[in-house]
Amino acid sequence: MIPPDDATLLQAVAQRDETAFAELYDRLSRPVFSMIVRMLRSRAEAEEVLQEAFWQIWERAPDYREELGTAFCWIVTIARRKAIDRLRSNQRHLARIAEALEWRTDDDFAPAVALESVAADEEGAAVRAALLRLHVEERRAIALAFFDGLTHQEIATAMRAPVGTVKARIRRGLLKLKPALARARRAENG
């Protein structure tokens, strides 16, 4: 018996045939993974992107049109786009880390980053005021964590401080913010 070609398998996947999907994955995941690894230069990230790509292949299989190209090219295009998205995301993330490394430890940090990220309403004003009352290192750690989405390790690198110190600064800062925000909510409702 002749095994089905990629297009036939993809058409079966469009009909939600899990066996066809498994066969397609077994057949194409290795070359697609190799391409993704070359692009990302990270096996761990390539594994994630491969999973994302094949999830999208499962979801978008009904959109495949054989007259527009081979199934292999369609799959590679999806995987390539996912890898490019990851590269762009990583570049934005690295740019935020690099920017954080350049920040000084004085108060010029808060207005430029954290305060602009807070809503302009009354509660936002209370948050901004509460943030300004924090020690600059606490404010910086909170802003990097909550406004820039950096991990504790990335914040530690940016602040040139141990991870435990970063966690403590965030915790202390949040504990100081909590009563200020509660007062603002009571005043707003009051």
PyRosetta script that sets phi, psi and omega in degrees:
from pyrosetta import init, pose_from_sequence

init()
pose = pose_from_sequence("MIPPDDATLLQAVAQRDETAFAELYDRLSRPVFSMIVRMLRSRAEAEEVLQEAFWQIWERAPDYREELGTAFCWIVTIARRKAIDRLRSNQRHLARIAEALEWRTDDDFAPAVALESVAADEEGAAVRAALLRLHVEERRAIALAFFDGLTHQEIATAMRAPVGTVKARIRRGLLKLKPALARARRAENG")
pose.set_psi(1, 133.3)
pose.set_omega(1, -179.6)
pose.set_phi(2, -82.1)
pose.set_psi(2, 128.3)
pose.set_omega(2, 179.2)
pose.set_phi(3, -66.9)
pose.set_psi(3, 148.5)
pose.set_omega(3, -179.1)
pose.set_phi(4, -66.2)
pose.set_psi(4, 149.7)
pose.set_omega(4, 177.7)
pose.set_phi(5, -78.8)
pose.set_psi(5, 173.0)
pose.set_omega(5, -176.3)
pose.set_phi(6, -59.3)
pose.set_psi(6, -41.9)
pose.set_omega(6, -178.3)
pose.set_phi(7, -63.2)
pose.set_psi(7, -40.8)
pose.set_omega(7, 179.0)
pose.set_phi(8, -64.8)
pose.set_psi(8, -43.0)
pose.set_omega(8, 177.6)
pose.set_phi(9, -62.3)
pose.set_psi(9, -43.0)
pose.set_omega(9, -179.1)
pose.set_phi(10, -65.0)
pose.set_psi(10, -36.6)
pose.set_omega(10, 176.3)
pose.set_phi(11, -65.4)
pose.set_psi(11, -37.2)
pose.set_omega(11, 176.6)
pose.set_phi(12, -68.1)
pose.set_psi(12, -37.5)
pose.set_omega(12, 176.7)
pose.set_phi(13, -61.6)
pose.set_psi(13, -39.2)
pose.set_omega(13, 178.0)
pose.set_phi(14, -59.1)
pose.set_psi(14, -26.5)
pose.set_omega(14, 177.6)
pose.set_phi(15, -91.2)
pose.set_psi(15, 9.6)
pose.set_omega(15, 178.1)
pose.set_phi(16, 68.6)
pose.set_psi(16, 36.9)
pose.set_omega(16, 176.5)
pose.set_phi(17, -84.4)
pose.set_psi(17, 105.1)
pose.set_omega(17, -176.8)
pose.set_phi(18, -67.6)
pose.set_psi(18, -32.9)
pose.set_omega(18, 177.8)
pose.set_phi(19, -64.9)
pose.set_psi(19, -43.0)
pose.set_omega(19, 177.8)
pose.set_phi(20, -63.9)
pose.set_psi(20, -39.6)
pose.set_omega(20, 178.7)
pose.set_phi(21, -62.6)
pose.set_psi(21, -44.6)
pose.set_omega(21, 179.1)
pose.set_phi(22, -61.5)
pose.set_psi(22, -41.6)
pose.set_omega(22, 179.2)
pose.set_phi(23, -66.4)
pose.set_psi(23, -41.7)
pose.set_omega(23, 178.2)
pose.set_phi(24, -63.0)
pose.set_psi(24, -42.7)
pose.set_omega(24, 178.2)
pose.set_phi(25, -62.5)
pose.set_psi(25, -48.1)
pose.set_omega(25, 179.6)
pose.set_phi(26, -59.1)
pose.set_psi(26, -36.8)
pose.set_omega(26, -177.0)
pose.set_phi(27, -75.6)
pose.set_psi(27, -40.3)
pose.set_omega(27, -169.3)
pose.set_phi(28, -111.4)
pose.set_psi(28, -11.7)
pose.set_omega(28, -175.0)
pose.set_phi(29, -63.8)
pose.set_psi(29, -36.7)
pose.set_omega(29, -178.5)
pose.set_phi(30, -64.1)
pose.set_psi(30, -52.0)
pose.set_omega(30, 178.7)
pose.set_phi(31, -66.0)
pose.set_psi(31, -35.7)
pose.set_omega(31, 178.6)
pose.set_phi(32, -66.9)
pose.set_psi(32, -42.8)
pose.set_omega(32, 178.3)
pose.set_phi(33, -60.9)
pose.set_psi(33, -42.5)
pose.set_omega(33, 179.1)
pose.set_phi(34, -58.9)
pose.set_psi(34, -42.6)
pose.set_omega(34, 178.5)
pose.set_phi(35, -63.2)
pose.set_psi(35, -44.5)
pose.set_omega(35, -178.1)
pose.set_phi(36, -64.7)
pose.set_psi(36, -42.3)
pose.set_omega(36, 178.4)
pose.set_phi(37, -60.4)
pose.set_psi(37, -43.2)
pose.set_omega(37, 178.2)
pose.set_phi(38, -60.4)
pose.set_psi(38, -37.4)
pose.set_omega(38, -178.9)
pose.set_phi(39, -73.9)
pose.set_psi(39, -43.8)
pose.set_omega(39, -172.8)
pose.set_phi(40, -92.6)
pose.set_psi(40, -23.6)
pose.set_omega(40, -177.6)
pose.set_phi(41, 58.5)
pose.set_psi(41, 33.5)
pose.set_omega(41, 177.9)
pose.set_phi(42, -150.9)
pose.set_psi(42, 117.2)
pose.set_omega(42, 179.8)
pose.set_phi(43, -63.2)
pose.set_psi(43, -41.4)
pose.set_omega(43, -178.0)
pose.set_phi(44, -62.5)
pose.set_psi(44, -46.6)
pose.set_omega(44, 179.3)
pose.set_phi(45, -68.1)
pose.set_psi(45, -36.5)
pose.set_omega(45, 178.9)
pose.set_phi(46, -63.0)
pose.set_psi(46, -38.1)
pose.set_omega(46, 177.6)
pose.set_phi(47, -62.6)
pose.set_psi(47, -42.9)
pose.set_omega(47, 178.3)
pose.set_phi(48, -63.0)
pose.set_psi(48, -46.4)
pose.set_omega(48, -178.6)
pose.set_phi(49, -64.7)
pose.set_psi(49, -38.3)
pose.set_omega(49, 177.1)
pose.set_phi(50, -59.8)
pose.set_psi(50, -45.0)
pose.set_omega(50, 178.1)
pose.set_phi(51, -61.8)
pose.set_psi(51, -44.6)
pose.set_omega(51, 178.8)
pose.set_phi(52, -61.2)
pose.set_psi(52, -42.5)
pose.set_omega(52, -178.8)
pose.set_phi(53, -63.8)
pose.set_psi(53, -46.1)
pose.set_omega(53, -178.6)
pose.set_phi(54, -71.1)
pose.set_psi(54, -28.0)
pose.set_omega(54, 173.5)
pose.set_phi(55, -64.8)
pose.set_psi(55, -43.5)
pose.set_omega(55, 178.7)
pose.set_phi(56, -65.9)
pose.set_psi(56, -36.4)
pose.set_omega(56, 176.7)
pose.set_phi(57, -61.0)
pose.set_psi(57, -43.8)
pose.set_omega(57, 177.6)
pose.set_phi(58, -60.4)
pose.set_psi(58, -46.1)
pose.set_omega(58, -177.5)
pose.set_phi(59, -68.6)
pose.set_psi(59, -38.8)
pose.set_omega(59, -172.2)
pose.set_phi(60, -100.9)
pose.set_psi(60, 4.4)
pose.set_omega(60, -179.1)
pose.set_phi(61, -51.6)
pose.set_psi(61, -38.0)
pose.set_omega(61, 178.1)
pose.set_phi(62, -63.1)
pose.set_psi(62, -18.7)
pose.set_omega(62, -179.7)
pose.set_phi(63, -81.6)
pose.set_psi(63, -14.9)
pose.set_omega(63, -176.8)
pose.set_phi(64, -64.9)
pose.set_psi(64, 134.1)
pose.set_omega(64, 176.9)
pose.set_phi(65, -125.2)
pose.set_psi(65, 113.6)
pose.set_omega(65, -176.3)
pose.set_phi(66, -58.8)
pose.set_psi(66, -32.7)
pose.set_omega(66, -178.4)
pose.set_phi(67, -68.8)
pose.set_psi(67, -15.1)
pose.set_omega(67, -179.5)
pose.set_phi(68, -93.8)
pose.set_psi(68, -9.9)
pose.set_omega(68, 179.0)
pose.set_phi(69, 157.3)
pose.set_psi(69, 171.1)
pose.set_omega(69, -178.6)
pose.set_phi(70, -71.2)
pose.set_psi(70, 156.9)
pose.set_omega(70, 177.5)
pose.set_phi(71, -62.0)
pose.set_psi(71, -39.9)
pose.set_omega(71, 179.7)
pose.set_phi(72, -60.3)
pose.set_psi(72, -46.3)
pose.set_omega(72, 179.7)
pose.set_phi(73, -63.8)
pose.set_psi(73, -39.1)
pose.set_omega(73, 178.7)
pose.set_phi(74, -62.3)
pose.set_psi(74, -44.1)
pose.set_omega(74, 179.8)
pose.set_phi(75, -67.0)
pose.set_psi(75, -44.1)
pose.set_omega(75, 178.7)
pose.set_phi(76, -61.7)
pose.set_psi(76, -38.8)
pose.set_omega(76, 179.1)
pose.set_phi(77, -62.4)
pose.set_psi(77, -44.0)
pose.set_omega(77, 177.6)
pose.set_phi(78, -61.0)
pose.set_psi(78, -47.6)
pose.set_omega(78, -178.7)
pose.set_phi(79, -64.0)
pose.set_psi(79, -40.8)
pose.set_omega(79, 179.9)
pose.set_phi(80, -63.1)
pose.set_psi(80, -43.6)
pose.set_omega(80, 178.5)
pose.set_phi(81, -63.1)
pose.set_psi(81, -39.9)
pose.set_omega(81, 177.2)
pose.set_phi(82, -63.1)
pose.set_psi(82, -41.9)
pose.set_omega(82, 179.1)
pose.set_phi(83, -65.2)
pose.set_psi(83, -41.2)
pose.set_omega(83, 178.1)
pose.set_phi(84, -64.1)
pose.set_psi(84, -41.7)
pose.set_omega(84, 176.4)
pose.set_phi(85, -58.7)
pose.set_psi(85, -41.7)
pose.set_omega(85, 179.6)
pose.set_phi(86, -65.6)
pose.set_psi(86, -43.1)
pose.set_omega(86, 178.0)
pose.set_phi(87, -59.5)
pose.set_psi(87, -45.2)
pose.set_omega(87, 179.2)
pose.set_phi(88, -63.4)
pose.set_psi(88, -41.9)
pose.set_omega(88, 178.3)
pose.set_phi(89, -62.6)
pose.set_psi(89, -44.5)
pose.set_omega(89, 178.5)
pose.set_phi(90, -62.5)
pose.set_psi(90, -40.2)
pose.set_omega(90, 179.9)
pose.set_phi(91, -64.6)
pose.set_psi(91, -42.2)
pose.set_omega(91, 176.8)
pose.set_phi(92, -63.1)
pose.set_psi(92, -41.8)
pose.set_omega(92, -179.6)
pose.set_phi(93, -64.6)
pose.set_psi(93, -45.3)
pose.set_omega(93, 178.5)
pose.set_phi(94, -64.3)
pose.set_psi(94, -35.6)
pose.set_omega(94, 177.6)
pose.set_phi(95, -64.3)
pose.set_psi(95, -39.8)
pose.set_omega(95, 177.2)
pose.set_phi(96, -64.5)
pose.set_psi(96, -39.2)
pose.set_omega(96, 178.1)
pose.set_phi(97, -66.0)
pose.set_psi(97, -44.3)
pose.set_omega(97, 178.8)
pose.set_phi(98, -61.0)
pose.set_psi(98, -41.3)
pose.set_omega(98, 177.5)
pose.set_phi(99, -62.7)
pose.set_psi(99, -42.0)
pose.set_omega(99, 179.2)
pose.set_phi(100, -63.8)
pose.set_psi(100, -35.3)
pose.set_omega(100, 178.0)
pose.set_phi(101, -65.8)
pose.set_psi(101, -27.5)
pose.set_omega(101, -178.7)
pose.set_phi(102, -84.1)
pose.set_psi(102, -18.2)
pose.set_omega(102, -177.1)
pose.set_phi(103, -63.8)
pose.set_psi(103, 140.5)
pose.set_omega(103, 174.1)
pose.set_phi(104, -81.3)
pose.set_psi(104, 171.1)
pose.set_omega(104, -177.4)
pose.set_phi(105, -94.2)
pose.set_psi(105, 5.8)
pose.set_omega(105, -179.9)
pose.set_phi(106, -89.9)
pose.set_psi(106, -172.0)
pose.set_omega(106, -171.6)
pose.set_phi(107, -73.0)
pose.set_psi(107, -5.0)
pose.set_omega(107, 178.3)
pose.set_phi(108, -66.3)
pose.set_psi(108, -15.5)
pose.set_omega(108, -179.5)
pose.set_phi(109, -69.0)
pose.set_psi(109, -47.9)
pose.set_omega(109, -171.7)
pose.set_phi(110, -61.2)
pose.set_psi(110, -52.6)
pose.set_omega(110, -178.4)
pose.set_phi(111, -63.6)
pose.set_psi(111, -34.4)
pose.set_omega(111, -174.8)
pose.set_phi(112, -72.9)
pose.set_psi(112, -30.2)
pose.set_omega(112, -172.9)
pose.set_phi(113, -120.8)
pose.set_psi(113, -69.7)
pose.set_omega(113, -170.8)
pose.set_phi(114, -64.3)
pose.set_psi(114, -45.9)
pose.set_omega(114, -173.1)
pose.set_phi(115, -69.7)
pose.set_psi(115, -32.1)
pose.set_omega(115, 178.6)
pose.set_phi(116, -69.8)
pose.set_psi(116, -20.8)
pose.set_omega(116, -176.7)
pose.set_phi(117, -84.1)
pose.set_psi(117, -11.0)
pose.set_omega(117, -175.7)
pose.set_phi(118, -91.9)
pose.set_psi(118, 143.9)
pose.set_omega(118, -178.4)
pose.set_phi(119, -55.9)
pose.set_psi(119, 156.7)
pose.set_omega(119, -175.6)
pose.set_phi(120, -88.5)
pose.set_psi(120, -1.2)
pose.set_omega(120, -178.1)
pose.set_phi(121, -76.5)
pose.set_psi(121, -175.2)
pose.set_omega(121, -176.9)
pose.set_phi(122, -62.4)
pose.set_psi(122, -41.8)
pose.set_omega(122, 178.9)
pose.set_phi(123, -64.7)
pose.set_psi(123, -37.8)
pose.set_omega(123, 175.8)
pose.set_phi(124, -61.0)
pose.set_psi(124, -39.3)
pose.set_omega(124, 177.5)
pose.set_phi(125, -63.6)
pose.set_psi(125, -40.0)
pose.set_omega(125, 178.4)
pose.set_phi(126, -65.0)
pose.set_psi(126, -40.1)
pose.set_omega(126, 178.0)
pose.set_phi(127, -63.5)
pose.set_psi(127, -45.7)
pose.set_omega(127, 179.6)
pose.set_phi(128, -60.4)
pose.set_psi(128, -44.7)
pose.set_omega(128, 179.7)
pose.set_phi(129, -63.0)
pose.set_psi(129, -42.7)
pose.set_omega(129, 179.6)
pose.set_phi(130, -65.3)
pose.set_psi(130, -39.8)
pose.set_omega(130, 177.8)
pose.set_phi(131, -62.1)
pose.set_psi(131, -39.8)
pose.set_omega(131, -179.1)
pose.set_phi(132, -66.1)
pose.set_psi(132, -25.1)
pose.set_omega(132, 179.8)
pose.set_phi(133, -81.1)
pose.set_psi(133, -13.4)
pose.set_omega(133, 178.5)
pose.set_phi(134, -72.9)
pose.set_psi(134, 155.5)
pose.set_omega(134, 170.6)
pose.set_phi(135, -60.7)
pose.set_psi(135, 143.9)
pose.set_omega(135, -173.4)
pose.set_phi(136, -56.9)
pose.set_psi(136, -36.8)
pose.set_omega(136, 179.8)
pose.set_phi(137, -69.3)
pose.set_psi(137, -35.8)
pose.set_omega(137, 175.8)
pose.set_phi(138, -67.4)
pose.set_psi(138, -45.2)
pose.set_omega(138, 179.7)
pose.set_phi(139, -60.7)
pose.set_psi(139, -43.2)
pose.set_omega(139, -179.1)
pose.set_phi(140, -64.2)
pose.set_psi(140, -45.6)
pose.set_omega(140, -179.6)
pose.set_phi(141, -62.6)
pose.set_psi(141, -42.9)
pose.set_omega(141, 179.6)
pose.set_phi(142, -64.8)
pose.set_psi(142, -43.6)
pose.set_omega(142, -179.2)
pose.set_phi(143, -63.4)
pose.set_psi(143, -42.6)
pose.set_omega(143, 179.7)
pose.set_phi(144, -64.6)
pose.set_psi(144, -36.7)
pose.set_omega(144, -179.2)
pose.set_phi(145, -75.4)
pose.set_psi(145, -47.9)
pose.set_omega(145, -170.0)
pose.set_phi(146, -96.7)
pose.set_psi(146, -29.0)
pose.set_omega(146, -179.1)
pose.set_phi(147, -96.5)
pose.set_psi(147, -30.6)
pose.set_omega(147, -179.5)
pose.set_phi(148, -104.6)
pose.set_psi(148, -12.6)
pose.set_omega(148, 175.7)
pose.set_phi(149, 72.6)
pose.set_psi(149, 25.3)
pose.set_omega(149, 179.3)
pose.set_phi(150, -79.8)
pose.set_psi(150, 153.1)
pose.set_omega(150, 175.9)
pose.set_phi(151, -78.3)
pose.set_psi(151, 166.9)
pose.set_omega(151, 177.4)
pose.set_phi(152, -58.1)
pose.set_psi(152, -41.2)
pose.set_omega(152, 179.9)
pose.set_phi(153, -64.1)
pose.set_psi(153, -42.2)
pose.set_omega(153, 179.5)
pose.set_phi(154, -66.1)
pose.set_psi(154, -38.3)
pose.set_omega(154, 176.9)
pose.set_phi(155, -64.6)
pose.set_psi(155, -42.2)
pose.set_omega(155, 178.8)
pose.set_phi(156, -59.4)
pose.set_psi(156, -42.0)
pose.set_omega(156, 177.9)
pose.set_phi(157, -63.7)
pose.set_psi(157, -46.7)
pose.set_omega(157, -178.3)
pose.set_phi(158, -64.0)
pose.set_psi(158, -37.0)
pose.set_omega(158, -176.8)
pose.set_phi(159, -93.0)
pose.set_psi(159, -3.3)
pose.set_omega(159, -177.8)
pose.set_phi(160, 52.7)
pose.set_psi(160, 52.0)
pose.set_omega(160, -178.8)
pose.set_phi(161, -139.6)
pose.set_psi(161, 156.2)
pose.set_omega(161, 176.6)
pose.set_phi(162, -63.8)
pose.set_psi(162, 152.6)
pose.set_omega(162, -179.5)
pose.set_phi(163, -58.3)
pose.set_psi(163, -41.7)
pose.set_omega(163, 179.4)
pose.set_phi(164, -60.1)
pose.set_psi(164, -38.0)
pose.set_omega(164, 177.8)
pose.set_phi(165, -65.7)
pose.set_psi(165, -42.2)
pose.set_omega(165, 178.7)
pose.set_phi(166, -61.7)
pose.set_psi(166, -46.9)
pose.set_omega(166, 179.7)
pose.set_phi(167, -60.4)
pose.set_psi(167, -41.5)
pose.set_omega(167, 179.8)
pose.set_phi(168, -65.1)
pose.set_psi(168, -41.0)
pose.set_omega(168, 178.5)
pose.set_phi(169, -62.8)
pose.set_psi(169, -42.9)
pose.set_omega(169, 179.3)
pose.set_phi(170, -63.8)
pose.set_psi(170, -46.3)
pose.set_omega(170, -179.1)
pose.set_phi(171, -62.4)
pose.set_psi(171, -48.0)
pose.set_omega(171, 179.0)
pose.set_phi(172, -59.9)
pose.set_psi(172, -44.2)
pose.set_omega(172, 180.0)
pose.set_phi(173, -62.6)
pose.set_psi(173, -43.6)
pose.set_omega(173, 179.4)
pose.set_phi(174, -65.7)
pose.set_psi(174, -37.2)
pose.set_omega(174, 177.0)
pose.set_phi(175, -64.4)
pose.set_psi(175, -35.2)
pose.set_omega(175, 177.2)
pose.set_phi(176, -73.0)
pose.set_psi(176, -34.2)
pose.set_omega(176, -179.6)
pose.set_phi(177, -70.7)
pose.set_psi(177, -33.7)
pose.set_omega(177, -173.2)
pose.set_phi(178, -56.3)
pose.set_psi(178, -52.1)
pose.set_omega(178, -179.2)
pose.set_phi(179, -66.4)
pose.set_psi(179, -34.8)
pose.set_omega(179, 179.3)
pose.set_phi(180, -63.7)
pose.set_psi(180, -41.6)
pose.set_omega(180, 179.2)
pose.set_phi(181, -70.9)
pose.set_psi(181, -34.7)
pose.set_omega(181, 177.6)
pose.set_phi(182, -65.1)
pose.set_psi(182, -41.6)
pose.set_omega(182, 177.4)
pose.set_phi(183, -61.7)
pose.set_psi(183, -42.5)
pose.set_omega(183, -179.2)
pose.set_phi(184, -63.1)
pose.set_psi(184, -40.4)
pose.set_omega(184, 179.9)
pose.set_phi(185, -67.8)
pose.set_psi(185, -40.4)
pose.set_omega(185, 178.5)
pose.set_phi(186, -63.3)
pose.set_psi(186, -42.6)
pose.set_omega(186, -179.7)
pose.set_phi(187, -64.9)
pose.set_psi(187, -38.4)
pose.set_omega(187, -179.8)
pose.set_phi(188, -67.0)
pose.set_psi(188, -39.2)
pose.set_omega(188, -177.9)
pose.set_phi(189, -87.1)
pose.set_psi(189, -13.1)
pose.set_omega(189, -167.8)
pose.set_phi(190, -78.0)
pose.dump_pdb("model.pdb")
